[in-house]
Amino acid sequence: MFKQLFAAHAFHLKQPLPLAETSTPAVQLLDVNIFSYQIRPTDQYLQEPVQIYQLEVGHDMQLAFNMEEELMGVRLYLNVEGKDEHQQPLGINGYFGIEHELAIDNLKRLVDEKTDGQYSLDPELGHAVMNIIYGTARGIVLEKTRGTILGPTILPVVDPDDLLGQSG
């Protein structure tokens, strides 16, 4: 299907597109590491596999900062649970742990360290970082579940601000 689509509608850029001017902080993804990945079906699910009707996705994350080098680390933990048409668990789960390392211009200006060791992110920075890490994670989960009993799993599109609001 894609071969036909691209054969009929492909085009090549003759010159590079200019970068959009934006107030969003400059963020560069430096590295991604999948440090944990597991698909765990129950014995019952393996004996009687059932069509996955819906996926429930839970997440948590950890943030780390190196202010001098303007680096930010994000560990994103995802739990994907297969459910039936009645939203009951089927006994098939996927667990993913993904680390992201980002370089951020003017990080000291965009992150405030509180006295209790917590951090407060500039909203624009938080939004940009969550877009990058969750978009990257969506691709990783899709590829890691392709050809498995859990896949292919396409994580839902979510509001990046909701990811930050739920992080621990």
Residue pairs with C-beta under 8 A, 6 or more apart in sequence:
23 124
24 124
24 127
24 128
25 104
25 105
25 106
25 110
25 122
25 124
25 125
25 128
26 104
26 105
26 106
27 102
27 103
27 104
27 105
27 125
27 128
27 129
27 132
28 102
28 103
28 104
29 100
29 101
29 102
29 132
29 136
30 71
30 101
30 102
30 103
31 99
31 100
31 101
32 98
32 99
32 100
32 101
32 136
32 140
33 98
33 99
34 96
34 97
34 98
34 99
34 140
34 144
35 75
35 97
35 98
35 99
36 77
36 95
36 96
36 97
37 95
37 96
37 97
37 144
38 94
38 95
39 92
39 93
39 94
39 95
39 145
39 148
39 149
39 150
40 92
40 93
40 94
40 95
41 49
41 91
41 92
41 93
41 149
41 150
42 91
42 92
44 91
45 90
45 91
45 92
45 149
49 149
50 84
50 90
51 84
52 82
52 83
52 84
52 90
52 92
52 150
53 83
53 84
53 85
54 82
54 83
54 84
54 85
54 87
55 80
55 81
55 82
55 83
55 153
55 155
55 156
56 80
56 81
56 83
57 78
57 79
57 80
57 81
57 155
57 156
58 78
58 79
58 81
59 76
59 77
59 78
59 79
59 163
59 166
59 167
60 77
60 166
60 167
60 168
61 74
61 75
61 76
61 77
61 163
61 167
61 168
62 74
62 75
62 168
63 72
63 73
63 74
63 119
63 167
64 72
64 73
64 74
64 75
65 71
65 72
65 73
65 107
65 111
65 113
65 119
66 72
66 73
67 107
67 108
67 111
70 103
70 104
70 105
70 106
70 107
70 108
71 101
71 102
71 103
71 104
71 107
72 101
72 102
72 103
72 104
72 107
72 111
72 129
73 99
73 100
73 101
73 102
74 99
74 100
74 102
74 129
74 133
75 97
75 98
75 99
75 100
76 96
76 97
76 98
76 99
76 100
76 133
76 134
76 137
77 95
77 96
77 97
78 94
78 95
78 96
78 97
78 98
78 137
78 141
78 155
79 93
79 94
79 95
80 93
80 94
80 95
80 96
80 141
80 150
80 153
80 155
81 89
81 90
81 92
81 93
82 89
82 90
82 91
82 92
82 93
82 150
83 89
83 90
84 90
92 149
92 150
94 141
94 144
94 145
94 150
94 153
96 137
96 140
96 141
96 144
98 133
98 136
98 137
98 140
100 132
100 133
100 136
102 129
102 132
104 110
104 125
104 129
109 122
110 121
110 122
110 124
110 125
111 119
111 120
111 121
111 122
111 125
112 119
112 120
113 119
114 120
121 129
121 164
123 161
126 160
126 161
126 164
127 160
127 161
129 160
130 160
130 161
130 163
130 164
131 160
134 155
134 158
134 160
134 163
137 155
138 154
138 155
141 153
141 155
142 151
142 152
142 153
142 154
142 155
144 151
145 151
145 152
145 153
146 152
